[in-house]
């Protein structure tokens, strides 16, 4: 799959999840999946908004917090990303990907 078709697939997946959210706007798992898809499709600010919606319904878990850090990185909010990844490590969520993202 070429880069252009990969981007189109990411965008299509993101749009599909947004459509599902129209019918089930409070679905926490769907909000998180849509945030992840938004990052892949290049919509980091939208991802942060989706994660905020999910956090208003229940406390963010490690996946949601990691996605927030990734979205912050993609939005060039590096201070927020550093704080998010450092907090995950401080909370004992020691994962090579989190360490990598913090170093990045």
C-alpha positions in Angstrom: 0.0 0.0 0.0 1.4 3.4 -1.0 1.7 6.3 1.3 -1.3 8.1 -0.3 -3.5 5.0 -0.1 -2.4 4.5 3.6 -3.5 8.1 4.4 -6.8 7.6 2.7 -7.4 4.4 4.6 -6.5 6.1 7.9 -8.9 8.9 7.1 -11.6 6.5 6.1 -11.3 4.6 9.3 -11.4 7.8 11.4 -14.5 9.0 9.6 -16.2 5.6 10.0 -15.6 5.8 13.8 -16.9 9.3 13.9 -20.1 8.0 12.3 -20.4 5.4 14.9 -20.0 8.0 17.6 -23.0 9.9 16.2 -25.1 6.9 17.2 -23.3 6.2 20.4 -21.6 9.4 21.6 -20.9 8.2 25.2 -19.2 4.9 24.2 -15.8 5.2 26.0 -14.1 2.5 23.9 -15.4 4.0 20.7 -14.1 7.5 21.8 -10.7 6.0 22.5 -10.6 4.1 19.2 -11.6 7.2 17.4 -8.9 9.2 19.1 -6.3 6.6 18.0 -7.6 6.8 14.5 -7.6 10.6 14.5 -3.9 10.5 15.4 -3.2 8.1 12.5 -5.2 10.3 10.1 -3.3 13.4 11.1 -6.0 15.0 13.3 -4.1 15.3 16.6 -6.2 18.2 17.9 -9.4 16.2 17.2 -7.9 13.3 19.1 -7.3 15.4 22.1 -10.9 16.5 22.0 -12.1 12.9 21.8 -9.9 12.0 24.7 -11.3 14.9 26.7 -14.8 13.6 26.0 -13.8 10.1 27.2 -12.1 11.5 30.3 -15.3 13.4 31.2 -17.0 10.0 31.4 -14.3 8.0 33.3 -10.8 8.5 34.5 -8.3 7.9 31.7 -6.4 4.7 31.8 -2.9 4.0 30.5 -4.0 3.7 26.9 -5.9 7.0 26.9 -3.0 8.8 28.7 -0.5 7.4 26.1 -2.8 8.5 23.3 -3.0 12.0 24.8 0.8 12.1 24.9 1.0 11.0 21.3 -1.6 13.6 20.3 0.4 16.3 22.1 3.5 15.2 20.3 1.8 15.4 16.9 0.4 18.8 17.8 3.9 20.0 18.8 2.8 20.5 22.4 6.1 18.9 23.5 5.8 20.1 27.1 2.4 18.4 27.5 3.8 15.3 25.9 6.8 15.1 28.2 4.5 15.6 31.3 2.1 12.9 30.1 4.8 10.3 29.4 6.7 11.1 32.5 3.6 10.7 34.6 2.9 7.3 33.1 6.4 6.2 34.0 6.0 7.7 37.5 2.8 5.7 37.9 4.7 2.5 37.2 3.7 2.0 33.6 7.1 1.2 32.3 6.9 0.4 28.6 9.6 0.8 26.0 7.3 2.8 23.7 6.6 5.3 26.5 10.3 5.6 27.2 11.0 6.1 23.5 8.3 8.8 23.2 9.6 10.6 26.2 13.1 10.6 24.8 11.8 11.8 21.4 
